Amino acid sequence: MIDRSIPYYNLILKCDKVHITPISLPKGYHFKIFEVGDEKFWSKLEYEIGDFSSIEEAKVYFKTNYCNQIDELKKRCVFVVDDKGSVVGSCIAWHNLKDKDTVASLHWLVVSPKHQGKHIGLALCQKVMEIFKEFEEAPIYIHTQPWSYKAIFLYTKLGFKIQKTDTFSHYENQYDKALETLKSILTERQVNQLISYSE
């Protein structure tokens, strides 16, 4: 489970060019693309990992921020389903403003705690990157924070670089403060690895 006692600072990542890699979805799982009504699955997942205080709050957020573009959701919101038919993960190939332009951005990578450690998060990111590639969208941005350091290492494997100054949407880039926080929870080797992926 994510340690939310870790201080929250904005970290911005960017991938200038999509590198397609073979998708490593584990046996017994398959992808599903969003259909109307699937917001209930997303809301349950996000509540389960603690991003929202209730399923209803998560559902309101999703409807407010995404359901006004249903046709886009049907192309860009990906779920992973297990062999029992349960939705266990999700990720969205979305977009945000950067100044007055629209840029691609990876939103809300989430995997149910019961299914973590099986590389489902990696498979979801690979699938979303394929969607960005299909729509010829680059660069791609991600907003994250120090408590998601495991995901940060995953993103760097897919070609993302941590941005020292660049940003998008409404986010203030807090690279220095985020790095200091990461130094307090990661090994020196891990920190140096992240620094090597910074630009």
KAZI-V959054 format. One record per residue. PSI is psi as a letter, one per 20 degrees, with the letter a starting at -180 (none if undefined). OMEGA is omega in radians with two decimals (NA if undefined). BURIAL is I if it has 9 or more other ideal C-beta (glycine too) atoms within 8 Angstrom, else O. Layout:
psi/omega/burial
PSI/OMEGA/BURIAL
PSI/OMEGA/BURIAL
This chain:
psi/omega/burial
q/-3.14/O
p/3.09/O
n/-3.07/O
j/2.99/O
i/3.08/O
p/-3.10/I
q/-3.07/O
o/2.99/O
q/-3.14/I
p/2.99/I
p/-3.12/I
p/3.07/I
q/-3.14/I
p/3.04/I
o/-3.07/I
h/-3.09/O
p/-3.13/O
p/3.04/I
o/-3.10/O
p/3.10/O
q/-3.13/O
p/-3.10/O
p/-3.03/O
l/3.13/O
p/-3.08/I
q/3.09/I
p/3.13/O
j/3.12/O
q/3.05/I
r/3.12/O
q/3.04/I
p/3.10/I
q/-3.07/I
p/2.94/I
q/3.14/O
p/-3.08/O
i/-3.09/O
i/3.08/I
h/3.12/I
h/3.12/I
g/3.12/I
g/-3.10/I
g/3.12/I
g/3.12/I
g/-3.09/I
h/3.05/I
g/-3.09/I
h/-3.14/O
j/3.02/I
j/3.13/O
h/3.11/O
q/-3.08/I
i/3.08/O
q/3.07/O
h/-3.13/I
g/3.10/O
g/3.11/I
g/-3.13/I
g/3.11/I
g/3.12/O
g/-3.09/I
g/-3.13/I
g/-3.11/I
g/-3.00/O
i/-3.04/O
h/-2.97/I
i/3.01/I
i/3.09/O
l/-3.06/O
g/-3.12/O
h/3.09/O
g/3.12/O
h/-3.10/I
i/3.10/I
h/-2.87/O
i/-3.12/I
o/-3.02/I
p/3.03/I
q/2.93/I
p/-3.09/I
p/3.12/I
r/-3.05/I
i/3.06/O
i/3.13/O
j/3.14/O
p/3.07/O
p/-3.01/I
i/-3.14/I
r/-3.14/I
q/3.02/I
q/-3.03/I
p/3.05/I
n/-2.94/I
b/-3.10/I
q/3.08/O
r/3.02/I
q/2.94/I
o/-2.92/I
d/-3.14/O
j/-3.13/O
r/3.05/O
p/3.13/O
q/3.09/I
q/3.10/I
p/3.13/I
p/-3.06/I
q/2.82/O
m/2.95/O
p/-3.12/I
p/3.06/I
p/3.10/I
p/3.14/I
h/-3.13/O
i/-3.06/O
j/3.11/I
q/-3.13/I
j/-3.12/O
j/-3.14/O
k/3.09/O
h/3.09/I
g/3.09/I
g/-3.13/I
g/3.10/I
g/3.12/I
g/3.10/I
g/3.14/I
g/3.13/I
h/3.11/I
h/3.05/I
h/3.12/I
g/3.09/I
g/3.12/I
g/3.14/I
h/-3.13/O
j/3.11/O
l/-3.11/O
p/3.08/I
q/-0.01/I
r/3.12/I
p/-3.13/I
q/3.01/I
p/2.94/I
p/3.10/I
a/-3.06/I
r/-3.03/I
h/-3.09/I
i/3.07/I
k/-3.04/I
h/3.10/I
g/3.10/O
h/-3.14/I
g/3.09/I
h/3.09/I
g/-3.12/I
h/-3.12/I
h/3.09/I
h/-3.11/O
j/3.05/I
j/3.12/I
q/3.06/I
p/3.07/I
p/-3.05/I
p/3.12/I
h/-3.09/O
h/-3.07/O
q/3.08/O
a/3.13/I
r/-3.10/I
c/-3.09/I
j/-2.98/O
p/2.96/I
p/3.09/O
o/-3.11/I
l/-3.05/I
g/-3.05/I
g/-3.14/O
h/3.12/I
g/3.14/I
g/3.10/I
h/3.09/O
g/-3.14/I
h/3.10/I
h/-3.11/O
i/-3.07/O
i/-3.12/O
r/3.05/I
r/3.11/O
h/3.13/O
g/3.14/O
g/3.12/I
g/3.13/I
h/3.09/O
g/3.12/I
h/3.10/I
h/3.14/O
i/3.08/O
j/3.13/I
q/3.10/I
none/NA/O
